[in-house]
Amino acid sequence: LVLIAKNKSGIYNMAAHGHASFYELAKEVTKGLGVDSNIAIVPADGDAINKKDIATRPSKLVMQNKRLQSENLDFQRGWKESLHEYLNNPYFKNLFS
């Protein structure tokens, strides 16, 4: 909404701040959904998975909000805060109640 209000155009990458492995993300999702006591998330060796997969996957993906930062418009929050707000949506809460 800030970009629209400021009449901005073009391509902007917008990502939450911070970084996490896919393991950390999965752990946080189960925690946020309140199912962490029912589902065990076990870390996997990325090299072993890449040998079995057709596509090679990086150990982590990190986006940067360089354009937003250069224009003093980076108001993104941390990934955990954003994730928990998203998972707090009644849709998700109703799935596991």
C-alpha positions in Angstrom: 0.0 0.0 0.0 2.9 2.3 0.7 4.2 1.8 -2.8 0.8 2.6 -4.3 0.4 5.7 -2.1 3.8 6.9 -3.2 3.0 6.2 -6.9 5.9 3.8 -7.2 6.3 1.5 -10.2 8.6 -1.3 -11.3 9.8 -4.4 -9.6 10.2 -4.6 -5.8 11.3 -7.7 -3.9 9.5 -7.9 -0.6 10.5 -10.5 1.9 10.3 -10.8 5.7 13.5 -10.1 7.5 15.8 -12.8 8.9 16.6 -16.2 7.6 15.9 -19.9 8.4 16.6 -23.3 7.1 13.8 -25.3 5.7 14.0 -27.4 9.0 13.6 -24.2 11.1 10.7 -23.1 9.0 8.9 -26.5 9.3 9.5 -26.5 13.1 8.0 -23.0 13.3 5.0 -23.9 11.2 4.1 -26.9 13.3 4.6 -24.7 16.4 2.4 -21.9 15.0 -0.4 -24.4 14.2 -0.2 -26.0 17.6 0.6 -29.4 16.2 4.3 -29.6 17.2 3.5 -32.2 19.9 1.8 -34.4 17.2 4.3 -34.1 14.4 8.1 -34.8 14.6 10.2 -32.6 12.3 13.5 -34.3 11.8 16.5 -32.6 10.1 17.6 -34.2 6.8 21.0 -34.1 5.2 20.6 -31.8 2.2 23.4 -33.6 0.3 21.6 -36.9 0.6 18.3 -35.4 -0.6 20.0 -33.6 -3.5 21.4 -37.0 -4.7 17.9 -38.5 -4.8 16.2 -35.4 -6.3 16.2 -34.4 -10.0 16.5 -30.8 -9.1 19.3 -29.5 -6.8 18.0 -27.4 -4.0 20.1 -24.8 -2.1 20.5 -25.2 1.6 18.8 -21.8 2.1 17.2 -19.0 0.1 17.5 -15.4 1.2 15.8 -12.5 -0.5 16.9 -9.0 0.1 14.8 -5.9 -0.1 17.5 -3.8 -1.6 15.3 -1.5 -3.6 12.9 -0.9 -0.7 15.9 -0.3 1.6 17.5 2.2 -0.9 14.3 4.1 -1.0 13.7 4.0 2.8 10.6 2.0 2.2 11.5 -1.3 3.9 8.8 -1.9 6.5 8.9 -5.6 6.4 8.8 -7.5 9.7 10.7 -10.6 10.9 9.7 -13.9 9.2 8.6 -15.5 12.5 6.2 -12.7 13.3 4.8 -12.6 9.8 4.4 -16.4 9.7 2.6 -16.6 13.1 0.2 -13.8 12.0 -0.5 -15.7 8.8 -1.0 -19.0 10.6 -3.3 -17.3 13.2 -5.9 -16.8 10.4 -9.1 -18.6 11.4 -8.8 -20.8 8.3 -5.7 -22.5 9.7 -7.0 -22.5 13.3 -10.2 -24.3 12.2 -8.1 -27.0 10.4 -6.7 -28.3 13.7 -9.4 -27.5 16.3 
